[in-house]
C-alpha cells in the first residue's frame, strides 16, 4: 500500500483550499458560474454546493455559510 505522505499526495492536497475558511472571497469572471463552495475547495467539511447569482450586482452572500463574494474585473 502506498504511503499517504508521498510527494504526489502532497501536490494533490495543495490544489485544494479549505472550504468556508474565509468570510470574503474575490472572484473573477473566469470563476463563473460561481458556486459555494468553489470547485477548488474541499467538500468533506462543507455545506451542499449552491450556485450564486453574482453577475447582476457584483456581490453576493452565500445563504449557507455567509461568505461574501465580490466580483473583480
PQR file of N, CA, C, O and H, with PARSE charges and radii, in Angstrom:
ATOM      1  N   UNK A   1       0.846  -1.173   0.000 -0.4000 1.5000
ATOM      2  CA  UNK A   1       0.000   0.000   0.000 -0.0000 2.0000
ATOM      3  C   UNK A   1       0.894   1.240   0.000  0.5500 1.7000
ATOM      4  O   UNK A   1       1.849   1.301   0.774 -0.5500 1.4000
ATOM      5  N   UNK A   2       0.603   2.240  -0.858 -0.4000 1.5000
ATOM      6  CA  UNK A   2       1.442   3.431  -0.902 -0.0000 2.0000
ATOM      7  C   UNK A   2       1.292   4.274   0.363  0.5500 1.7000
ATOM      8  O   UNK A   2       0.249   4.270   1.017 -0.5500 1.4000
ATOM      9  H   UNK A   2      -0.173   2.190  -1.487  0.4000 1.0000
ATOM     10  N   UNK A   3       2.338   4.978   0.677 -0.4000 1.5000
ATOM     11  CA  UNK A   3       2.333   5.852   1.845 -0.0000 2.0000
ATOM     12  C   UNK A   3       1.399   7.033   1.609  0.5500 1.7000
ATOM     13  O   UNK A   3       1.379   7.576   0.504 -0.5500 1.4000
ATOM     14  H   UNK A   3       3.185   4.981   0.146  0.4000 1.0000
ATOM     15  N   UNK A   4       0.631   7.445   2.602 -0.4000 1.5000
ATOM     16  CA  UNK A   4      -0.268   8.597   2.414 -0.0000 2.0000
ATOM     17  C   UNK A   4       0.488   9.923   2.351  0.5500 1.7000
ATOM     18  O   UNK A   4      -0.115  10.963   2.088 -0.5500 1.4000
ATOM     19  H   UNK A   4       0.647   7.004   3.499  0.4000 1.0000
ATOM     20  N   UNK A   5       1.778   9.899   2.585 -0.4000 1.5000
ATOM     21  CA  UNK A   5       2.554  11.134   2.604 -0.0000 2.0000
ATOM     22  C   UNK A   5       3.523  11.238   1.428  0.5500 1.7000
ATOM     23  O   UNK A   5       4.587  11.842   1.560 -0.5500 1.4000
ATOM     24  H   UNK A   5       2.268   9.054   2.799  0.4000 1.0000
ATOM     25  N   UNK A   6       3.179  10.671   0.309 -0.4000 1.5000
ATOM     26  CA  UNK A   6       4.053  10.733  -0.855 -0.0000 2.0000
ATOM     27  C   UNK A   6       4.029  12.137  -1.449  0.5500 1.7000
ATOM     28  O   UNK A   6       3.139  12.929  -1.143 -0.5500 1.4000
ATOM     29  H   UNK A   6       2.314  10.180   0.202  0.4000 1.0000
ATOM     30  N   UNK A   7       4.998  12.440  -2.291 -0.4000 1.5000
ATOM     31  CA  UNK A   7       5.073  13.755  -2.935 -0.0000 2.0000
ATOM     32  C   UNK A   7       3.838  14.010  -3.798  0.5500 1.7000
ATOM     33  O   UNK A   7       3.333  15.131  -3.843 -0.5500 1.4000
ATOM     34  H   UNK A   7       5.722  11.796  -2.539  0.4000 1.0000
ATOM     35  N   UNK A   8       3.352  12.976  -4.482 -0.4000 1.5000
ATOM     36  CA  UNK A   8       2.155  13.144  -5.323 -0.0000 2.0000
ATOM     37  C   UNK A   8       0.945  13.513  -4.473  0.5500 1.7000
ATOM     38  O   UNK A   8       0.140  14.355  -4.872 -0.5500 1.4000
ATOM     39  H   UNK A   8       3.762  12.064  -4.445  0.4000 1.0000
ATOM     40  N   UNK A   9       0.812  12.891  -3.307 -0.4000 1.5000
ATOM     41  CA  UNK A   9      -0.299  13.225  -2.420 -0.0000 2.0000
ATOM     42  C   UNK A   9      -0.191  14.663  -1.935  0.5500 1.7000
ATOM     43  O   UNK A   9      -1.203  15.356  -1.825 -0.5500 1.4000
ATOM     44  H   UNK A   9       1.466  12.207  -2.983  0.4000 1.0000
ATOM     45  N   UNK A  10       1.005  15.114  -1.648 -0.4000 1.5000
ATOM     46  CA  UNK A  10       1.211  16.489  -1.192 -0.0000 2.0000
ATOM     47  C   UNK A  10       0.804  17.476  -2.276  0.5500 1.7000
ATOM     48  O   UNK A  10       0.191  18.501  -1.980 -0.5500 1.4000
ATOM     49  H   UNK A  10       1.827  14.552  -1.738  0.4000 1.0000
ATOM     50  N   UNK A  11       1.140  17.176  -3.537 -0.4000 1.5000
ATOM     51  CA  UNK A  11       0.743  18.058  -4.634 -0.0000 2.0000
ATOM     52  C   UNK A  11      -0.768  18.095  -4.783  0.5500 1.7000
ATOM     53  O   UNK A  11      -1.336  19.158  -5.033 -0.5500 1.4000
ATOM     54  H   UNK A  11       1.638  16.343  -3.778  0.4000 1.0000
ATOM     55  N   UNK A  12      -1.421  16.966  -4.637 -0.4000 1.5000
ATOM     56  CA  UNK A  12      -2.878  16.917  -4.736 -0.0000 2.0000
ATOM     57  C   UNK A  12      -3.522  17.756  -3.648  0.5500 1.7000
ATOM     58  O   UNK A  12      -4.470  18.494  -3.914 -0.5500 1.4000
ATOM     59  H   UNK A  12      -0.960  16.102  -4.434  0.4000 1.0000
ATOM     60  N   UNK A  13      -3.024  17.653  -2.439 -0.4000 1.5000
ATOM     61  CA  UNK A  13      -3.597  18.421  -1.328 -0.0000 2.0000
ATOM     62  C   UNK A  13      -3.419  19.917  -1.529  0.5500 1.7000
ATOM     63  O   UNK A  13      -4.275  20.689  -1.097 -0.5500 1.4000
ATOM     64  H   UNK A  13      -2.254  17.053  -2.222  0.4000 1.0000
ATOM     65  N   UNK A  14      -2.349  20.353  -2.164 -0.4000 1.5000
ATOM     66  CA  UNK A  14      -2.096  21.775  -2.352 -0.0000 2.0000
ATOM     67  C   UNK A  14      -3.047  22.404  -3.356  0.5500 1.7000
ATOM     68  O   UNK A  14      -3.245  23.619  -3.324 -0.5500 1.4000
ATOM     69  H   UNK A  14      -1.653  19.725  -2.515  0.4000 1.0000
ATOM     70  N   UNK A  15      -3.635  21.627  -4.235 -0.4000 1.5000
ATOM     71  CA  UNK A  15      -4.547  22.179  -5.237 -0.0000 2.0000
ATOM     72  C   UNK A  15      -5.860  22.643  -4.626  0.5500 1.7000
ATOM     73  O   UNK A  15      -6.536  23.502  -5.192 -0.5500 1.4000
ATOM     74  H   UNK A  15      -3.474  20.641  -4.260  0.4000 1.0000
ATOM     75  N   UNK A  16      -6.221  22.095  -3.500 -0.4000 1.5000
ATOM     76  CA  UNK A  16      -7.490  22.409  -2.873 -0.0000 2.0000
ATOM     77  C   UNK A  16      -7.287  23.322  -1.672  0.5500 1.7000
ATOM     78  O   UNK A  16      -6.280  23.229  -0.970 -0.5500 1.4000
ATOM     79  H   UNK A  16      -5.672  21.397  -3.041  0.4000 1.0000
ATOM     80  N   UNK A  17      -8.246  24.196  -1.447 -0.4000 1.5000
ATOM     81  CA  UNK A  17      -8.227  25.043  -0.264 -0.0000 2.0000
ATOM     82  C   UNK A  17      -9.381  24.623   0.631  0.5500 1.7000
ATOM     83  O   UNK A  17     -10.360  24.036   0.170 -0.5500 1.4000
ATOM     84  H   UNK A  17      -9.064  24.272  -2.017  0.4000 1.0000
ATOM     85  N   UNK A  18      -9.255  24.924   1.889 -0.4000 1.5000
ATOM     86  CA  UNK A  18     -10.302  24.553   2.833 -0.0000 2.0000
ATOM     87  C   UNK A  18     -11.559  25.368   2.553  0.5500 1.7000
ATOM     88  O   UNK A  18     -11.496  26.589   2.413 -0.5500 1.4000
ATOM     89  H   UNK A  18      -8.459  25.401   2.263  0.4000 1.0000
ATOM     90  N   UNK A  19     -12.678  24.698   2.474 -0.4000 1.5000
ATOM     91  CA  UNK A  19     -13.946  25.376   2.215 -0.0000 2.0000
ATOM     92  C   UNK A  19     -14.350  26.197   3.422  0.5500 1.7000
ATOM     93  O   UNK A  19     -14.117  25.799   4.563 -0.5500 1.4000
ATOM     94  H   UNK A  19     -12.729  23.706   2.588  0.4000 1.0000
ATOM     95  N   UNK A  20     -14.953  27.333   3.166 -0.4000 1.5000
ATOM     96  CA  UNK A  20     -15.505  28.202   4.199 -0.0000 2.0000
ATOM     97  C   UNK A  20     -14.460  28.678   5.206  0.5500 1.7000
ATOM     98  O   UNK A  20     -14.796  28.966   6.355 -0.5500 1.4000
ATOM     99  H   UNK A  20     -15.142  27.656   2.239  0.4000 1.0000
ATOM    100  N   UNK A  21     -13.205  28.763   4.788 -0.4000 1.5000
ATOM    101  CA  UNK A  21     -12.141  29.198   5.684 -0.0000 2.0000
ATOM    102  C   UNK A  21     -12.102  30.719   5.807  0.5500 1.7000
ATOM    103  O   UNK A  21     -11.613  31.246   6.806 -0.5500 1.4000
ATOM    104  H   UNK A  21     -12.933  28.529   3.855  0.4000 1.0000
ATOM    105  N   UNK A  22     -12.604  31.418   4.817 -0.4000 1.5000
ATOM    106  CA  UNK A  22     -12.603  32.874   4.830 -0.0000 2.0000
ATOM    107  C   UNK A  22     -14.033  33.377   4.761  0.5500 1.7000
ATOM    108  O   UNK A  22     -14.947  32.634   4.404 -0.5500 1.4000
ATOM    109  H   UNK A  22     -13.001  30.990   4.005  0.4000 1.0000
ATOM    110  N   UNK A  23     -14.218  34.625   5.100 -0.4000 1.5000
ATOM    111  CA  UNK A  23     -15.551  35.210   5.031 -0.0000 2.0000
ATOM    112  C   UNK A  23     -15.749  36.111   3.826  0.5500 1.7000
ATOM    113  O   UNK A  23     -16.867  36.554   3.562 -0.5500 1.4000
ATOM    114  H   UNK A  23     -13.476  35.229   5.390  0.4000 1.0000
ATOM    115  N   UNK A  24     -14.675  36.389   3.087 -0.4000 1.5000
ATOM    116  CA  UNK A  24     -14.784  37.221   1.892 -0.0000 2.0000
ATOM    117  C   UNK A  24     -13.835  36.684   0.826  0.5500 1.7000
ATOM    118  O   UNK A  24     -12.650  36.471   1.083 -0.5500 1.4000
ATOM    119  H   UNK A  24     -13.767  36.029   3.301  0.4000 1.0000
ATOM    120  N   UNK A  25     -14.367  36.469  -0.362 -0.4000 1.5000
ATOM    121  CA  UNK A  25     -13.579  35.961  -1.479 -0.0000 2.0000
ATOM    122  C   UNK A  25     -13.738  36.905  -2.656  0.5500 1.7000
ATOM    123  O   UNK A  25     -14.850  37.329  -2.972 -0.5500 1.4000
ATOM    124  H   UNK A  25     -15.330  36.642  -0.571  0.4000 1.0000
ATOM    125  N   UNK A  26     -12.624  37.238  -3.308 -0.4000 1.5000
ATOM    126  CA  UNK A  26     -12.672  37.983  -4.559 -0.0000 2.0000
ATOM    127  C   UNK A  26     -12.616  36.971  -5.689  0.5500 1.7000
ATOM    128  O   UNK A  26     -11.750  36.095  -5.703 -0.5500 1.4000
ATOM    129  H   UNK A  26     -11.721  36.894  -3.051  0.4000 1.0000
ATOM    130  N   UNK A  27     -13.537  37.090  -6.634 -0.4000 1.5000
ATOM    131  CA  UNK A  27     -13.600  36.161  -7.753 -0.0000 2.0000
ATOM    132  C   UNK A  27     -13.568  36.943  -9.059  0.5500 1.7000
ATOM    133  O   UNK A  27     -13.868  38.137  -9.084 -0.5500 1.4000
ATOM    134  H   UNK A  27     -14.240  37.801  -6.623  0.4000 1.0000
ATOM    135  N   UNK A  28     -13.206  36.271 -10.132 -0.4000 1.5000
ATOM    136  CA  UNK A  28     -13.166  36.912 -11.450 -0.0000 2.0000
ATOM    137  C   UNK A  28     -14.214  36.260 -12.351  0.5500 1.7000
ATOM    138  O   UNK A  28     -14.853  35.278 -11.973 -0.5500 1.4000
ATOM    139  H   UNK A  28     -12.962  35.302 -10.112  0.4000 1.0000
ATOM    140  N   UNK A  29     -14.373  36.812 -13.522 -0.4000 1.5000
ATOM    141  CA  UNK A  29     -15.330  36.240 -14.486 -0.0000 2.0000
ATOM    142  C   UNK A  29     -14.936  34.833 -14.906  0.5500 1.7000
ATOM    143  O   UNK A  29     -15.782  34.058 -15.352 -0.5500 1.4000
ATOM    144  H   UNK A  29     -13.853  37.610 -13.828  0.4000 1.0000
ATOM    145  N   UNK A  30     -13.662  34.499 -14.770 -0.4000 1.5000
ATOM    146  CA  UNK A  30     -13.208  33.137 -15.072 -0.0000 2.0000
ATOM    147  C   UNK A  30     -13.794  32.123 -14.090  0.5500 1.7000
ATOM    148  O   UNK A  30     -13.845  30.933 -14.398 -0.5500 1.4000
ATOM    149  H   UNK A  30     -12.974  35.128 -14.408  0.4000 1.0000
ATOM    150  N   UNK A  31     -14.236  32.572 -12.915 -0.4000 1.5000
ATOM    151  CA  UNK A  31     -14.801  31.689 -11.893 -0.0000 2.0000
ATOM    152  C   UNK A  31     -16.294  31.444 -12.084  0.5500 1.7000
ATOM    153  O   UNK A  31     -16.898  30.679 -11.333 -0.5500 1.4000
ATOM    154  H   UNK A  31     -14.194  33.539 -12.665  0.4000 1.0000
ATOM    155  N   UNK A  32     -16.892  32.090 -13.087 -0.4000 1.5000
ATOM    156  CA  UNK A  32     -18.337  31.935 -13.302 -0.0000 2.0000
ATOM    157  C   UNK A  32     -18.638  30.667 -14.076  0.5500 1.7000
ATOM    158  O   UNK A  32     -17.824  30.276 -14.912 -0.5500 1.4000
ATOM    159  H   UNK A  32     -16.401  32.711 -13.697  0.4000 1.0000
ATOM    160  N   UNK A  33     -19.739  30.013 -13.851 -0.4000 1.5000
ATOM    161  CA  UNK A  33     -20.742  30.314 -12.845 -0.0000 2.0000
ATOM    162  C   UNK A  33     -20.180  30.080 -11.446  0.5500 1.7000
ATOM    163  O   UNK A  33     -19.447  29.120 -11.213 -0.5500 1.4000
ATOM    164  H   UNK A  33     -20.401  30.330 -13.171  0.4000 1.0000
ATOM    165  N   UNK A  34     -20.528  30.957 -10.534 -0.4000 1.5000
ATOM    166  CA  UNK A  34     -19.989  30.933  -9.178 -0.0000 2.0000
ATOM    167  C   UNK A  34     -20.775  29.967  -8.302  0.5500 1.7000
ATOM    168  O   UNK A  34     -22.006  29.981  -8.283 -0.5500 1.4000
ATOM    169  H   UNK A  34     -21.124  31.737 -10.723  0.4000 1.0000
ATOM    170  N   UNK A  35     -20.048  29.142  -7.589 -0.4000 1.5000
ATOM    171  CA  UNK A  35     -20.697  28.252  -6.630 -0.0000 2.0000
ATOM    172  C   UNK A  35     -19.955  28.332  -5.303  0.5500 1.7000
ATOM    173  O   UNK A  35     -18.762  28.634  -5.262 -0.5500 1.4000
ATOM    174  H   UNK A  35     -19.048  29.131  -7.605  0.4000 1.0000
ATOM    175  N   UNK A  36     -20.660  28.063  -4.243 -0.4000 1.5000
ATOM    176  CA  UNK A  36     -20.063  27.974  -2.915 -0.0000 2.0000
ATOM    177  C   UNK A  36     -20.435  26.603  -2.366  0.5500 1.7000
ATOM    178  O   UNK A  36     -21.617  26.263  -2.303 -0.5500 1.4000
ATOM    179  H   UNK A  36     -21.629  27.817  -4.276  0.4000 1.0000
ATOM    180  N   UNK A  37     -19.461  25.825  -1.974 -0.4000 1.5000
ATOM    181  CA  UNK A  37     -18.035  26.049  -2.108 -0.0000 2.0000
ATOM    182  C   UNK A  37     -17.606  26.006  -3.569  0.5500 1.7000
ATOM    183  O   UNK A  37     -18.252  25.379  -4.409 -0.5500 1.4000
ATOM    184  H   UNK A  37     -18.501  26.101  -2.025  0.4000 1.0000
ATOM    185  N   UNK A  38     -16.499  26.690  -3.850 -0.4000 1.5000
ATOM    186  CA  UNK A  38     -15.970  26.746  -5.207 -0.0000 2.0000
ATOM    187  C   UNK A  38     -15.333  25.405  -5.572  0.5500 1.7000
ATOM    188  O   UNK A  38     -15.010  24.622  -4.679 -0.5500 1.4000
ATOM    189  H   UNK A  38     -15.974  27.200  -3.168  0.4000 1.0000
ATOM    190  N   UNK A  39     -15.147  25.124  -6.858 -0.4000 1.5000
ATOM    191  CA  UNK A  39     -14.606  23.824  -7.275 -0.0000 2.0000
ATOM    192  C   UNK A  39     -13.233  23.482  -6.688  0.5500 1.7000
ATOM    193  O   UNK A  39     -12.904  22.303  -6.558 -0.5500 1.4000
ATOM    194  H   UNK A  39     -15.409  25.760  -7.584  0.4000 1.0000
ATOM    195  N   UNK A  40     -12.438  24.475  -6.335 -0.4000 1.5000
ATOM    196  CA  UNK A  40     -11.114  24.189  -5.778 -0.0000 2.0000
ATOM    197  C   UNK A  40     -11.118  24.045  -4.262  0.5500 1.7000
ATOM    198  O   UNK A  40     -10.057  24.011  -3.640 -0.5500 1.4000
ATOM    199  H   UNK A  40     -12.705  25.433  -6.440  0.4000 1.0000
ATOM    200  N   UNK A  41     -12.298  23.962  -3.665 -0.4000 1.5000
ATOM    201  CA  UNK A  41     -12.418  23.811  -2.217 -0.0000 2.0000
ATOM    202  C   UNK A  41     -12.789  22.379  -1.865  0.5500 1.7000
ATOM    203  O   UNK A  41     -13.523  21.712  -2.595 -0.5500 1.4000
ATOM    204  H   UNK A  41     -13.161  23.989  -4.171  0.4000 1.0000
ATOM    205  N   UNK A  42     -12.274  21.925  -0.746 -0.4000 1.5000
ATOM    206  CA  UNK A  42     -12.627  20.583  -0.287 -0.0000 2.0000
ATOM    207  C   UNK A  42     -14.091  20.554   0.125  0.5500 1.7000
ATOM    208  O   UNK A  42     -14.620  21.538   0.642 -0.5500 1.4000
ATOM    209  H   UNK A  42     -11.678  22.467  -0.153  0.4000 1.0000
ATOM    210  N   UNK A  43     -14.733  19.432  -0.105 -0.4000 1.5000
ATOM    211  CA  UNK A  43     -16.168  19.337   0.173 -0.0000 2.0000
ATOM    212  C   UNK A  43     -16.501  18.532   1.421  0.5500 1.7000
ATOM    213  O   UNK A  43     -17.633  18.592   1.903 -0.5500 1.4000
ATOM    214  H   UNK A  43     -14.303  18.633  -0.525  0.4000 1.0000
ATOM    215  N   UNK A  44     -15.563  17.798   1.944 -0.4000 1.5000
ATOM    216  CA  UNK A  44     -15.879  16.881   3.033 -0.0000 2.0000
ATOM    217  C   UNK A  44     -16.362  17.600   4.292  0.5500 1.7000
ATOM    218  O   UNK A  44     -17.090  17.005   5.086 -0.5500 1.4000
ATOM    219  H   UNK A  44     -14.644  17.749   1.553  0.4000 1.0000
ATOM    220  N   UNK A  45     -15.983  18.844   4.495 -0.4000 1.5000
ATOM    221  CA  UNK A  45     -16.393  19.545   5.709 -0.0000 2.0000
ATOM    222  C   UNK A  45     -17.193  20.797   5.386  0.5500 1.7000
ATOM    223  O   UNK A  45     -17.107  21.791   6.107 -0.5500 1.4000
ATOM    224  H   UNK A  45     -15.391  19.327   3.850  0.4000 1.0000
ATOM    225  N   UNK A  46     -17.959  20.757   4.322 -0.4000 1.5000
ATOM    226  CA  UNK A  46     -18.671  21.948   3.888 -0.0000 2.0000
ATOM    227  C   UNK A  46     -20.156  21.669   3.713  0.5500 1.7000
ATOM    228  O   UNK A  46     -20.629  20.554   3.933 -0.5500 1.4000
ATOM    229  H   UNK A  46     -18.028  19.949   3.737  0.4000 1.0000
ATOM    230  N   UNK A  47     -20.872  22.701   3.315 -0.4000 1.5000
ATOM    231  CA  UNK A  47     -22.301  22.589   3.041 -0.0000 2.0000
ATOM    232  C   UNK A  47     -22.516  22.135   1.600  0.5500 1.7000
ATOM    233  O   UNK A  47     -21.558  22.085   0.828 -0.5500 1.4000
ATOM    234  H   UNK A  47     -20.488  23.606   3.137  0.4000 1.0000
ATOM    235  N   UNK A  48     -23.743  21.805   1.221 -0.4000 1.5000
ATOM    236  CA  UNK A  48     -24.011  21.422  -0.175 -0.0000 2.0000
ATOM    237  C   UNK A  48     -23.657  22.570  -1.126  0.5500 1.7000
ATOM    238  O   UNK A  48     -23.770  23.741  -0.764 -0.5500 1.4000
ATOM    239  H   UNK A  48     -24.521  21.846   1.847  0.4000 1.0000
ATOM    240  N   UNK A  49     -23.236  22.230  -2.325 -0.4000 1.5000
ATOM    241  CA  UNK A  49     -22.880  23.257  -3.308 -0.0000 2.0000
ATOM    242  C   UNK A  49     -24.130  24.007  -3.739  0.5500 1.7000
ATOM    243  O   UNK A  49     -25.162  23.408  -4.043 -0.5500 1.4000
ATOM    244  H   UNK A  49     -23.144  21.279  -2.620  0.4000 1.0000
ATOM    245  N   UNK A  50     -24.018  25.329  -3.760 -0.4000 1.5000
ATOM    246  CA  UNK A  50     -25.105  26.196  -4.201 -0.0000 2.0000
ATOM    247  C   UNK A  50     -24.520  27.187  -5.208  0.5500 1.7000
ATOM    248  O   UNK A  50     -23.425  27.710  -5.002 -0.5500 1.4000
ATOM    249  H   UNK A  50     -23.180  25.816  -3.514  0.4000 1.0000
ATOM    250  N   UNK A  51     -25.243  27.444  -6.286 -0.4000 1.5000
ATOM    251  CA  UNK A  51     -24.788  28.396  -7.298 -0.0000 2.0000
ATOM    252  C   UNK A  51     -25.312  29.779  -6.946  0.5500 1.7000
ATOM    253  O   UNK A  51     -26.481  29.943  -6.595 -0.5500 1.4000
ATOM    254  H   UNK A  51     -26.133  27.020  -6.453  0.4000 1.0000
ATOM    255  N   UNK A  52     -24.426  30.780  -7.044 -0.4000 1.5000
ATOM    256  CA  UNK A  52     -24.731  32.124  -6.580 -0.0000 2.0000
ATOM    257  C   UNK A  52     -24.794  33.112  -7.744  0.5500 1.7000
ATOM    258  O   UNK A  52     -23.870  33.154  -8.556 -0.5500 1.4000
ATOM    259  H   UNK A  52     -23.476  30.647  -7.329  0.4000 1.0000
ATOM    260  N   UNK A  53     -25.863  33.908  -7.845 -0.4000 1.5000
ATOM    261  CA  UNK A  53     -26.030  34.868  -8.951 -0.0000 2.0000
ATOM    262  C   UNK A  53     -25.279  36.176  -8.663  0.5500 1.7000
ATOM    263  O   UNK A  53     -25.854  37.111  -8.106 -0.5500 1.4000
ATOM    264  H   UNK A  53     -26.614  33.873  -7.185  0.4000 1.0000
ATOM    265  N   UNK A  54     -24.019  36.240  -9.035 -0.4000 1.5000
ATOM    266  CA  UNK A  54     -23.193  37.408  -8.741 -0.0000 2.0000
ATOM    267  C   UNK A  54     -23.138  38.397  -9.900  0.5500 1.7000
ATOM    268  O   UNK A  54     -22.749  39.548  -9.704 -0.5500 1.4000
ATOM    269  H   UNK A  54     -23.551  35.480  -9.487  0.4000 1.0000
ATOM    270  N   UNK A  55     -23.513  37.976 -11.091 -0.4000 1.5000
ATOM    271  CA  UNK A  55     -23.334  38.799 -12.289 -0.0000 2.0000
ATOM    272  C   UNK A  55     -24.084  40.132 -12.224  0.5500 1.7000
ATOM    273  O   UNK A  55     -23.555  41.142 -12.687 -0.5500 1.4000
ATOM    274  H   UNK A  55     -23.829  37.041 -11.251  0.4000 1.0000
ATOM    275  N   UNK A  56     -25.275  40.167 -11.676 -0.4000 1.5000
ATOM    276  CA  UNK A  56     -26.103  41.379 -11.709 -0.0000 2.0000
ATOM    277  C   UNK A  56     -25.558  42.502 -10.824  0.5500 1.7000
ATOM    278  O   UNK A  56     -25.541  43.659 -11.244 -0.5500 1.4000
ATOM    279  H   UNK A  56     -25.705  39.346 -11.300  0.4000 1.0000
ATOM    280  N   UNK A  57     -25.122  42.185  -9.629 -0.4000 1.5000
ATOM    281  CA  UNK A  57     -24.726  43.229  -8.678 -0.0000 2.0000
ATOM    282  C   UNK A  57     -23.230  43.279  -8.397  0.5500 1.7000
ATOM    283  O   UNK A  57     -22.727  44.289  -7.904 -0.5500 1.4000
ATOM    284  H   UNK A  57     -25.136  41.245  -9.288  0.4000 1.0000
ATOM    285  N   UNK A  58     -22.511  42.196  -8.704 -0.4000 1.5000
ATOM    286  CA  UNK A  58     -21.086  42.157  -8.422 -0.0000 2.0000
ATOM    287  C   UNK A  58     -20.750  41.709  -7.010  0.5500 1.7000
ATOM    288  O   UNK A  58     -19.578  41.586  -6.655 -0.5500 1.4000
ATOM    289  H   UNK A  58     -22.920  41.376  -9.104  0.4000 1.0000
ATOM    290  N   UNK A  59     -21.774  41.466  -6.206 -0.4000 1.5000
ATOM    291  CA  UNK A  59     -21.588  40.981  -4.827 -0.0000 2.0000
ATOM    292  C   UNK A  59     -22.697  39.978  -4.523  0.5500 1.7000
ATOM    293  O   UNK A  59     -23.814  40.097  -5.026 -0.5500 1.4000
ATOM    294  H   UNK A  59     -22.727  41.566  -6.494  0.4000 1.0000
ATOM    295  N   UNK A  60     -22.371  38.994  -3.696 -0.4000 1.5000
ATOM    296  CA  UNK A  60     -23.383  38.035  -3.275 -0.0000 2.0000
ATOM    297  C   UNK A  60     -22.917  37.370  -1.990  0.5500 1.7000
ATOM    298  O   UNK A  60     -21.717  37.237  -1.750 -0.5500 1.4000
ATOM    299  H   UNK A  60     -21.463  38.898  -3.288  0.4000 1.0000
ATOM    300  N   UNK A  61     -23.874  36.952  -1.164 -0.4000 1.5000
ATOM    301  CA  UNK A  61     -23.581  36.281   0.096 -0.0000 2.0000
ATOM    302  C   UNK A  61     -24.131  34.863   0.019  0.5500 1.7000
ATOM    303  O   UNK A  61     -25.267  34.655  -0.410 -0.5500 1.4000
ATOM    304  H   UNK A  61     -24.849  37.060  -1.359  0.4000 1.0000
ATOM    305  N   UNK A  62     -23.332  33.897   0.430 -0.4000 1.5000
ATOM    306  CA  UNK A  62     -23.783  32.509   0.442 -0.0000 2.0000
ATOM    307  C   UNK A  62     -24.837  32.329   1.528  0.5500 1.7000
ATOM    308  O   UNK A  62     -24.607  32.709   2.676 -0.5500 1.4000
ATOM    309  H   UNK A  62     -22.410  34.066   0.778  0.4000 1.0000
ATOM    310  N   UNK A  63     -25.990  31.756   1.184 -0.4000 1.5000
ATOM    311  CA  UNK A  63     -27.039  31.570   2.188 -0.0000 2.0000
ATOM    312  C   UNK A  63     -26.707  30.500   3.228  0.5500 1.7000
ATOM    313  O   UNK A  63     -27.317  30.477   4.297 -0.5500 1.4000
ATOM    314  H   UNK A  63     -26.176  31.448   0.252  0.4000 1.0000
ATOM    315  N   UNK A  64     -25.762  29.626   2.939 -0.4000 1.5000
ATOM    316  CA  UNK A  64     -25.397  28.575   3.880 -0.0000 2.0000
ATOM    317  C   UNK A  64     -24.365  29.038   4.899  0.5500 1.7000
ATOM    318  O   UNK A  64     -24.590  28.944   6.105 -0.5500 1.4000
ATOM    319  H   UNK A  64     -25.266  29.645   2.071  0.4000 1.0000
ATOM    320  N   UNK A  65     -23.226  29.542   4.406 -0.4000 1.5000
ATOM    321  CA  UNK A  65     -22.114  29.844   5.318 -0.0000 2.0000
ATOM    322  C   UNK A  65     -21.910  31.330   5.558  0.5500 1.7000
ATOM    323  O   UNK A  65     -21.136  31.708   6.437 -0.5500 1.4000
ATOM    324  H   UNK A  65     -23.043  29.618   3.426  0.4000 1.0000
ATOM    325  N   UNK A  66     -22.593  32.187   4.789 -0.4000 1.5000
ATOM    326  CA  UNK A  66     -22.473  33.630   4.986 -0.0000 2.0000
ATOM    327  C   UNK A  66     -21.249  34.247   4.339  0.5500 1.7000
ATOM    328  O   UNK A  66     -20.991  35.432   4.550 -0.5500 1.4000
ATOM    329  H   UNK A  66     -23.222  31.879   4.075  0.4000 1.0000
ATOM    330  N   UNK A  67     -20.484  33.495   3.562 -0.4000 1.5000
ATOM    331  CA  UNK A  67     -19.304  34.047   2.904 -0.0000 2.0000
ATOM    332  C   UNK A  67     -19.737  35.071   1.855  0.5500 1.7000
ATOM    333  O   UNK A  67     -20.698  34.854   1.117 -0.5500 1.4000
ATOM    334  H   UNK A  67     -20.694  32.532   3.391  0.4000 1.0000
ATOM    335  N   UNK A  68     -19.014  36.187   1.802 -0.4000 1.5000
ATOM    336  CA  UNK A  68     -19.264  37.220   0.798 -0.0000 2.0000
ATOM    337  C   UNK A  68     -18.360  36.972  -0.397  0.5500 1.7000
ATOM    338  O   UNK A  68     -17.184  36.646  -0.238 -0.5500 1.4000
ATOM    339  H   UNK A  68     -18.233  36.363   2.402  0.4000 1.0000
ATOM    340  N   UNK A  69     -18.912  37.128  -1.590 -0.4000 1.5000
ATOM    341  CA  UNK A  69     -18.154  37.012  -2.820 -0.0000 2.0000
ATOM    342  C   UNK A  69     -18.245  38.344  -3.554  0.5500 1.7000
ATOM    343  O   UNK A  69     -19.328  38.910  -3.707 -0.5500 1.4000
ATOM    344  H   UNK A  69     -19.867  37.393  -1.718  0.4000 1.0000
ATOM    345  N   UNK A  70     -17.102  38.835  -4.002 -0.4000 1.5000
ATOM    346  CA  UNK A  70     -17.025  40.102  -4.717 -0.0000 2.0000
ATOM    347  C   UNK A  70     -16.425  39.828  -6.087  0.5500 1.7000
ATOM    348  O   UNK A  70     -15.356  39.227  -6.199 -0.5500 1.4000
ATOM    349  H   UNK A  70     -16.223  38.375  -3.878  0.4000 1.0000
ATOM    350  N   UNK A  71     -17.122  40.274  -7.130 -0.4000 1.5000
ATOM    351  CA  UNK A  71     -16.656  40.093  -8.496 -0.0000 2.0000
ATOM    352  C   UNK A  71     -15.692  41.212  -8.850  0.5500 1.7000
ATOM    353  O   UNK A  71     -16.068  42.384  -8.845 -0.5500 1.4000
ATOM    354  H   UNK A  71     -17.990  40.762  -7.039  0.4000 1.0000
ATOM    355  N   UNK A  72     -14.463  40.859  -9.155 -0.4000 1.5000
ATOM    356  CA  UNK A  72     -13.484  41.868  -9.577 -0.0000 2.0000
ATOM    357  C   UNK A  72     -13.259  41.721 -11.067  0.5500 1.7000
ATOM    358  O   UNK A  72     -13.278  40.609 -11.594 -0.5500 1.4000
ATOM    359  H   UNK A  72     -14.158  39.907  -9.159  0.4000 1.0000
ATOM    360  N   UNK A  73     -13.052  42.810 -11.735 -0.4000 1.5000
ATOM    361  CA  UNK A  73     -12.850  42.773 -13.189 -0.0000 2.0000
ATOM    362  C   UNK A  73     -11.420  42.958 -13.553  0.5500 1.7000
ATOM    363  O   UNK A  73     -11.079  42.954 -14.736 -0.5500 1.4000
ATOM    364  H   UNK A  73     -13.037  43.713 -11.307  0.4000 1.0000
TER
END
